[in-house]
């Protein structure tokens, strides 16, 4: 330090070493003295101080001003604002249940559907095989050679091809299977919707966590800044109202910290949380792959397809045709018996089924148009989600870049604070505080943007009806 006049005193106040050269009640007297020192000490300036400091080199027993005590929280084990992360997710969570209630229900529903379809696919092909029997006991009759006949019976083994036979069984099984699929995809669509809403709700449980760490760190830097401001007030460099204002701000942050701490209840699956930590590096698969996946796996699309095929289940002309082959044994009293092999057929002359087929085609066309409209809507949603995913990643990168710039400024100001250059007429402590505050806000925004990215991924997962995110994202190190 440069030599100073003998009339000046070097003082240690708090963590600061200062040199003061006189104490005057009138401002003009102090200003005149300052002018005499400017030629040699160009950075000298006026500050408020206490008179007792200049009464003797050895301070007398004077009751000094009582410094305000600031209750600081121990942040030893908490997140550091200056760590290498750009968000508030640098924590570990306990393992969450990966299979939700809706996943379990969907699994049971799928198993039930498969079991029903298996019953029809493995059904016996002997449907249509039947035995017809007839017995007549005559009460009175006359014949040329006999006066009467007592009884007659006929046993016939037959196999029907169309109505009541093989073709009817095949069509009936087809109708039943289509009905099962339609019902399954109706239920699946509802369950997937509920599951999607539950996942979004679980993501929202991270908001209290983000807010807690945000306000917790705001509380930390505000408490530290208030502690420094109390020292500066003792030096006469800061007004009382500034201290009071900062105390009110600190009190608000304390309340918010406690409020969000009490509401933290993380329900997100651990796999999603691990993905969330580095989600900004995630790359989506080619959009055309996603569109093809939607066409083959989306439950609403599959429901439309099932309804389309179900329209083929209307009755046709052959549903009324009877054709069967039979083997019979006929016995007439004591006159004798005989076996026969034959074909029995019945062809209705009513061809009104063509009109029914035309109505069926109209219904199928309506379903097909609905399917096209639905697929177009889903593709548009995917396009929008892809654009939003990309723009959100850009925003995260911009916030990261800004955070790096602010951190660079912060380190420069910390050097000024460390060197204790008080003659620059620069409130370096407040500058540091405001920079830290801005950095925390950026981390807060990045954390929210990451949540938004995860929501977009889950939305795409819902539209594609994929049970694995690897179906929609490229291989990623964060997984």
Secondary structure, DSSP 8 states (H G I E B T S, - for coil): -----TTSEEEEETTEEEEE----SSHHHHHHHHHHHHTT-TT-------GGGGS-SS--S--------------TTS--TTSS-SSS--S------SS-HHHHHHHHHHHHHHHHHHHHHT--TTTTEEEEEEEEE-SS---SS-S---EEEEEEEEEESSTTSHHHHHHHHHHHHHHHHHHHHHHHHHHHHHHHHHHHHHHHTHHHHHHHHHHHHHHHHHHHHHHHHHHHHHTT-S-HHHHHHHHHHHHHHHHHHHHHHTT----S-HHHHHHHHTGGG--B--HHHHHHHHHHH-HHHHHHHHHHHHGGGS--GGGS-EEEEEEEEEEETTTEEEEEEEEEEE--S--THHHHHHHHHHHHHHHHHHHHHHHHHHHHHHHHHHHHHHHHHHHHHHHHHHHHHHHHHHHHHHHHHHHT-GGG---HHHHHHHHHHHHHHHHHHHHHHHHHHHHHHHHHHHHHT-SSGGGTB---TT-
